[in-house]
Amino acid sequence: MAGHTQGLSIIVKGVVQGVGFRPFVYRLAKSLNIAGHIRNTGEGVLIKVWGNKSQLEAFLKGLQEETPPLARLEEIITRPLNGTPPEGFNVLESEAGHKQAKIPADVATCEACLAELFDPQDRRYRYPFINCTDCGPRFSVIFDLPYDREKTTMRVFPMCPECLAEYQNPEDRRFHAEPNACPKCGPNIWLVDKNGQKIDTEDPLSYAIETLRQGKILALRGLGGFLLACDATNEKVVKLLRQRKRRPQKPFAIMVRDLKGAERLAFLNEEEKEILTSPKRPILLARKKTPSSLAEEIAPGLAFIGLMLPYTPLHHLLLREGNFLALVMTSGNLSGEPLCVTNEKALQRLSDIADLFLCHNREIVQGIDDSVVRVIEGKPRLIRRARGYVPEPLPFPYETEAILAFGAHLKNTFTITRGKEAFVSQHIGDLEDLETLNFFKKTLKHFKNLLEVKPQVLVCDLHPGYLSTQLAAEEAQKKGLPLVKVQHHVAHAAAVAGEFGLKPPFLALILDGLGLGDDGNLWGGEIFKIEKGRYERLGHLLPVKQPGGDAASRETWRMLLAYLYEIFGDETSKIAEKLLPQAYHEKVPLVLKMLERGVNSPKTTSTGRLFDTCAALLGLCFEQSYEGEAPMFLESLAEKAQKGPIFSLPILQEKRFMLDARTLIKDLLKNLDKYPREELALAFHLSLARGFKDILLLLSQKTKLKNIVLAGGVFQNKILTEALVESLNKEELKVYLPEKLPVNDGAISYGQVVWAAWVYERDMAKQS
């Protein structure tokens, strides 16, 4: 080596394992003629290099500027190194130690592997498990860290000589690709019927494709669990899938062969195309084109569809060889349950739904759903955070001990903190049955092991009826740990602040279905002044009664009656009879009595229930078969309108400022015969956006706060969100809307840990 030789020890932290980082470093060192070695450790990647000053400077520059596409460097720690340089540059065996390394997320099949997959001359031609360091399973197959083959489910497949040669060659793109395999030595697929009998066929793939063509339902084992597939253009089979899955209306996600196919079915802007083709490959909610070749039953009554591109070799093979325009690809589960992950569980749970099962023997450590994204305000917004995004950590810039938050009841996630990072679990689901509860416990145990943390503080929701709250209380009692309880909507606000590093005080507008307020009432249309570890409720929607409690969340006609009763009192019955179908008329007197006497009619400020009211008023939906159905119908109808009137909502002032939505319902009712329904649906959205803008502006002027956080499931609505953000920006208010987490309850657990950290910091400040 020319010049004075120096040694340097470098620790690289971040997502640097399982993403082709070591072969990249090897090639970089070789190109610069640098000696040394690299190894994976529990902390990250350890590199030791020797060279002259200019070589080492070029090496450090290359480390930061030329990293592989899937790697994410967070910290590079260097220190001088003594000792004799080795010959050349080597890749050493991994060492364990304290686990600080990042767990890589699952990644869609890359272009290089796809080229091999469809090349008849390649030894991996049509092999459903082809992968390399740039793609394939990661999180779903990892038992433990550091990320090495023996710590994945691939450890049961010894590599053949050809695969081993690739795996050991730093010049090869499969160097230390832990799931590396081929048809000779790796996992394989087979078919069974609904009774579990193996189907005798030399080509299970072609057989499965033919079955799909015949209008049958296929259960296929994917990356993170089973999916149910059928031809998305076949009305009859889609209807049959609905019947068998007991899913009468909820939209199905579809998978299309490529971007061209996606553009045939939906209007896509550049941002949406980028999301569809990204290595994360989420389901994208996009506006559908009409007329469409898709079965109407895919997303009945909705203006948008959920579509995704293939993300595993098996998907690519099915769609391309089958020449399908689109396949339904919906979660392989019974309604409300988590995904079936094992072949045995799928046969046990799905044999009444699927006609055929395409199984494989690469085991899945962690069941994980498809992520769902929607572009709002020109940016991708997560509706469900799972495959491709988990387990990427979020920032946690607080000095606390490890915290575990148990999340909400619906769309549950949990969050564990480790140092300056927070790890939010994949979407667990609604904690309403034993299967989902067991999935929660299994996933939590896995995260604790991977992260090597023992939480010292527990956090949960205020609601005593939530299963997540009960689990937290049990754990706190069993381990003797402190338990912090956080109001649901305040956790929503804290989540957004944590994501953006926003320091209190600020204003937060939280719009959702329901959350228990600290006054015992059901909140859901709230404005808070958030301070560190304290909050003040400054405003909300005018409370109305919710007749029948939870029943009114499903039966939207009840909420319509509640609003009509608030407006018209004794005249309600006559008006309701004109608005409601005959089948509901006999139920009206009973609900009116409940409202009159206040029996089983808790007061609510829920924005979700206001959307339900409007959907019933316009005759769109009187009973919901899934959460959010009525608001989705309402938004889909509003999408058809070019313009609509804007009605004003008065702001009342008692203890707090209240936005009076009764006048909005009254104005819509008054104009039922004057405007088309789609224009009234748009009017509802725009009027509500203006009303919330007015009350926020008033409170901003009063408090002198200009930072506004928006969160809660209602902000999944594109029309309302974009109208509100635009109007707030015009008033020169700074708006924060989540990007790395869902606006819905999937973010609650992260908000809970942020709030607990604020409480801790506040209490420490008091003591000092």
FENSULTA-V422661 format. One record per backbone hydrogen bond with DSSP energy under -0.5 kcal/mol. CO is the residue of the C=O (numbers start at 1). NH is the residue of the N-H. If there is no record, write none. Layout:
CO:NH, CO:NH
This chain:
6:51, 7:81, 8:10, 8:49, 9:79, 10:12, 10:47, 11:13, 11:77, 12:45, 13:74, 13:75, 14:16, 14:102, 15:72, 20:24, 21:25, 22:26, 23:27, 24:28, 25:29, 26:30, 27:31, 28:32, 29:34, 30:33, 35:50, 36:90, 37:48, 38:92, 39:46, 40:95, 42:100, 42:101, 44:41, 45:12, 45:47, 46:39, 47:10, 48:37, 49:8, 50:35, 51:6, 52:56, 53:57, 54:58, 55:59, 56:60, 57:61, 58:62, 59:63, 60:64, 61:65, 62:66, 68:71, 72:15, 75:13, 76:78, 77:11, 79:9, 81:7, 86:88, 88:36, 90:38, 90:92, 96:42, 98:100, 102:104, 104:139, 107:136, 110:114, 111:115, 112:116, 113:117, 114:118, 116:119, 117:126, 118:120, 119:122, 122:125, 124:127, 126:128, 127:130, 128:314, 132:135, 135:132, 136:107, 138:141, 138:142, 139:142, 140:365, 140:366, 141:153, 146:148, 148:151, 149:152, 151:143, 151:144, 152:155, 153:156, 154:157, 156:158, 160:164, 161:165, 162:166, 163:167, 164:168, 165:169, 166:169, 167:176, 168:170, 169:172, 172:175, 173:133, 174:177, 176:178, 177:180, 182:185, 182:186, 188:361, 190:359, 191:199, 192:357, 193:196, 197:193, 198:200, 199:201, 203:207, 204:208, 205:209, 206:210, 207:211, 208:212, 209:213, 210:214, 211:216, 212:215, 217:355, 217:356, 218:220, 218:229, 219:358, 220:222, 220:227, 224:368, 225:222, 226:332, 227:220, 227:229, 228:330, 229:218, 230:328, 231:234, 232:295, 233:235, 234:238, 235:239, 236:240, 237:241, 238:242, 239:243, 240:244, 241:245, 242:246, 242:247, 243:246, 245:335, 252:306, 253:329, 254:308, 255:327, 256:310, 258:262, 259:263, 260:264, 261:265, 262:265, 262:266, 265:289, 266:268, 267:287, 269:273, 270:274, 271:275, 272:276, 273:277, 274:278, 275:278, 278:281, 279:108, 283:373, 284:286, 284:307, 285:375, 286:305, 287:267, 295:298, 296:299, 298:252, 299:302, 303:288, 305:286, 305:307, 306:254, 307:284, 308:256, 311:109, 312:316, 313:317, 314:318, 315:319, 316:320, 317:321, 317:322, 318:322, 319:323, 319:324, 325:257, 326:232, 327:255, 328:230, 330:228, 331:333, 332:340, 334:337, 340:226, 342:346, 343:347, 344:348, 345:349, 346:350, 347:351, 350:353, 350:354, 355:194, 356:219, 357:192, 357:359, 358:221, 359:190, 361:363, 363:365, 365:367, 369:387, 371:283, 372:383, 372:384, 373:285, 374:376, 374:381, 376:379, 379:376, 381:374, 382:743, 384:372, 384:386, 385:427, 386:389, 386:390, 389:392, 394:422, 396:398, 398:400, 402:456, 402:457, 403:417, 404:459, 405:415, 407:461, 409:431, 412:428, 412:429, 414:425, 415:405, 416:423, 418:421, 420:396, 421:418, 422:394, 422:424, 423:416, 429:412, 429:431, 430:432, 433:437, 434:438, 435:439, 436:440, 437:441, 438:442, 439:443, 440:444, 441:445, 442:446, 443:447, 444:448, 445:449, 446:450, 447:451, 448:452, 448:453, 453:455, 456:482, 457:404, 458:484, 459:406, 460:486, 463:466, 466:470, 467:471, 468:472, 469:473, 470:474, 471:475, 472:476, 473:477, 474:478, 475:479, 476:480, 476:481, 482:458, 484:460, 486:462, 487:491, 488:492, 489:493, 490:494, 491:495, 492:496, 493:497, 494:498, 495:499, 496:500, 497:501, 497:502, 506:530, 507:709, 508:510, 508:528, 509:511, 509:711, 510:512, 510:526, 511:714, 511:715, 512:607, 512:608, 515:523, 516:488, 517:520, 521:517, 521:523, 522:605, 523:515, 524:512, 524:607, 525:541, 526:510, 527:538, 527:539, 528:508, 528:530, 529:531, 529:536, 530:505, 530:506, 531:533, 531:534, 534:531, 536:529, 536:538, 538:657, 539:527, 540:659, 544:604, 545:547, 546:549, 546:602, 548:551, 549:552, 550:553, 550:554, 551:554, 551:555, 554:556, 554:624, 555:558, 555:559, 556:560, 557:561, 558:562, 559:563, 560:564, 561:565, 562:566, 563:567, 564:568, 565:569, 568:571, 569:572, 571:574, 571:575, 572:576, 573:577, 574:578, 575:578, 575:579, 576:580, 581:584, 581:585, 582:585, 582:586, 584:587, 584:588, 585:588, 585:589, 587:591, 588:592, 589:593, 590:594, 591:595, 592:596, 593:597, 594:598, 594:599, 598:601, 600:548, 600:549, 602:546, 603:522, 604:544, 606:610, 607:611, 608:612, 609:613, 610:614, 611:615, 612:616, 613:617, 614:618, 615:620, 615:621, 616:619, 622:557, 626:629, 628:632, 629:633, 630:634, 631:635, 632:636, 633:637, 634:638, 635:639, 636:640, 637:640, 638:641, 645:647, 648:650, 650:652, 650:660, 652:658, 656:654, 657:540, 658:652, 658:660, 659:542, 659:661, 660:663, 661:665, 662:666, 663:667, 664:668, 665:669, 666:670, 667:671, 669:672, 671:674, 671:675, 676:679, 676:680, 677:681, 678:682, 679:683, 680:684, 681:685, 682:686, 683:687, 684:688, 685:689, 686:690, 687:691, 688:692, 689:693, 690:694, 691:695, 692:696, 693:697, 694:698, 695:699, 696:700, 697:701, 698:702, 699:703, 700:704, 700:705, 706:708, 706:734, 707:507, 708:736, 709:509, 710:738, 711:511, 712:715, 713:716, 714:717, 716:718, 717:721, 718:722, 719:723, 720:724, 721:725, 722:726, 723:727, 724:728, 725:729, 726:730, 727:731, 728:733, 729:732, 733:735, 734:708, 735:737, 736:710, 743:712, 744:747, 745:748, 747:751, 748:752, 749:753, 750:754, 751:755, 752:756, 753:757, 754:758, 755:759, 756:760, 757:761, 758:762, 759:763, 760:764, 761:765, 762:766, 763:767, 764:768
